[in-house]
Amino acid sequence: MAGIVDKRKVGPVTILELGTRLTGAEVPELHKTIRDLLEHGNHEVLLDCSSVTFIDSLGIGALVRSWVSVEKKGKLRLLGLSPRLCELLQITGLLKVMGSFDDVGEALRSF
């Protein structure tokens, strides 16, 4: 399963549940969804990455672009990073700037 598999609102926060892959094939869908959210005034986004088992450089770039876009007017947080994804974001220095949480309640309170 790839792309965005679920989108739901919890208060002012939109939770986007990502599928198992975040690669060049899934990037356009993520960018369009983020753009649509921002255009409709949804500036608090939680990306649920708990199902992501594979990410490539384009997927990491998509996370960065999403974070930059949302952070202009709101907040973007990451939820449920696998040890591998956490390691990749740590190596690239992105984990320092992107908020990452293991617990959905804690993530929602961070907004």
Number of C-alpha atoms within 10 A of each C-alpha: 10 15 20 20 12 11 14 11 13 9 8 13 19 19 22 23 20 22 20 18 21 25 19 16 13 18 21 13 13 21 16 11 16 20 15 12 16 17 10 8 11 19 20 22 26 26 22 24 22 17 17 21 14 15 16 12 12 15 19 20 14 20 22 14 15 20 22 15 18 20 16 9 12 16 20 24 22 23 22 19 20 16 9 13 19 14 13 16 18 13 10 10 11 15 16 10 12 18 16 22 18 15 10 15 9 12 18 20 8 13 14
